[in-house]
Amino acid sequence: LDDAKMPKHEFFEIEDLDLTQSEDGESPDAKCVVAAFDSAFKRRQEAKSMPNITPWTDHVPGVSCDGASVMSGRREGVVGRVKKVAPWAIYTHGVAHKVELACNVAYKSVEYFANDVDAVCRETCKQVGNQPKAMHHVKSISKSLHQDQFLRLCKLHGIRWQRSLARA
């Protein structure tokens, strides 16, 4: 809670998964994701950047994630594992994921974006790729357009299309 006794939302960090914490000791799964939660909370508490609320499962109000079974599975997924130790925890399908899905529908419904912009981005990525000579030409075009920053071209992916499209 913050000073006004309101729930405090805070992004911790991106935590590496320790695959030795998984069921088989080598593959990413819900068990090692929950172990990453434990690790992140312990590190924050040791750094004194959050109050000592050990165990964190006594204070978790809910879990928000995408619909993948490893995350949202009611028995062995992250949601199921959290609910075993915190039965009051509420599961919500991730808002950011829902917004991205809605943006994808909107993007595809505008013919100009769905056909022209998408085709130009994909063809440029395909032609230039990571070829140094082609990249040099693209950078020189960028410079002649007075663009101070040049971002590396990348492939567009359907599942994270919004992020990859913005990067492209």
N, C-alpha and C positions, 0 to 999 in steps of 0.2 A: 504494500500500500504506500501511496505517496503521503506527503505532509497533510493533505486534506482528507486522508483516509479513503482515497479512491484507488481502485485497482490500477496498478502500474504495468504498462506494456513495455517490454524491453527486448531488443534483439540482442542475443548473447553473442554468438559468433558461429562461424561455420566450423563444425567439429569433425575432425577426421574419424572415420569409423575404424575401430580396432577389430579387425576380422577374427582375431583369436578369441574374441568374446562371443562369436556367433555359435550357432548350434553345432556346425561341423568344423568350426575352428578356422575356416578359410573363405567363407562366402558371406557377402553382406545379407543380413536378414534383420527381422524385427528385434531379436535379442541384442544384437550389437548396436542397433539404433538406440534402444533404451539404455544400454551401457554408456553410450555417448552422452545421453542426458545426464546420467550420474556423474560422468567425468567433467562435463561442463559446469555443473552446479558445484562440484567439489573445488574445481579450480577457481571459480568466482568467489567462493567462500574463503579459500586460502588467501586470495588477493585482497580480501576484505572489501570487495566491491559490491557485496550484497549481504544482508543480515544472515546470521546462521539459522537456517530453517531446515536443519537436517531432521529427518529425510525430506527431500523435496516433494516426495509423493504425498506427504501430509498436507501440502498446500497447493497442489496443482488443481486449477478449476476446470480445465478441459484440454482437449487435444484437437488441433486443426491440421488437416493434411489432405492430400489428394485421395482419390478413390482406389489407388493401387492396393491389392490385397495385403502386401507386406506392411503397409501403413494402416489401412482401415480395417483389417481383419478383426472380427469380433472375438476370436479365441486366441490365435497365435500372432496376430499382427501387433503393431505398436499400440493401437487403440485398445485391443484386448488385454495386452500385458499391463498397460497403465491402469485399466479398469479393475484388474485383479488386485492391485494395491491401493487404488483410489476409486472405489465404485461410484462415487458421486461425480466423477469427471465427465464432462459433456463432450461428445464428439460432434464436430461440425466439419462438413466438407469445406476445404480451404477456400476462403473468399477470393484470394488472389488467383487461384486456379479457375474458379468460376468466372471471374472477370476476363481472364485470358480466353476461356472458351467462348464467352459472349463476343469478345473482340474478334475472334476468329470467324464467327458467323457473320458479323457485320462486315468485316474485311472482304469475305468471299461474296457478299451480296452486292458490292459495288463493282460493276463490271470493269472499270478502269484499273482498279487495284488487282482484282482477281485475274485479269488477263494481262494487261500491259505491264504494270509495275512488277508483278511477280515474274513474268517472262524475262524482262530486262535484267532483273537481279539474278535470276537463275543462270541465264546465258552468260552474263558477265563473270559470275563466279566460275562457271564451267570453262570459259575461254582463258581466263587469267589464272585461276587457281593459285598455286604457290610458285609459279614460274618466275624466276628473278627478272628476266628481261621484260616480260609482260607487266610485272609489278612496277618496274621502273617507269614504264610508259604511263601507267595509271597514276603513279605518284606525280609525274611531271604535269599531267592534265590537272590533277588536284591543285598543284602549286599554281598553275596558270589561272585557275579559278579563285585564287587567293584564299584557299582553304589552309588554315594554319595547322590543322591536325589531319593526319591520314590514318585511318583505321584499317587493319588488315582485312582483306576480303575473306569471307567464310561461306560455307554452304548454308542453305536454308533448310531447316528441319521442321517438319509438321508438328511435332509434339511441343516444342518450345519455339513455335514460329515467331511469336511477337518479339522475343528477345533476339533471336537470330536474324530476323528481318531488320531490326533496328541497328544491329551491329553491321550487317551487310550494307 
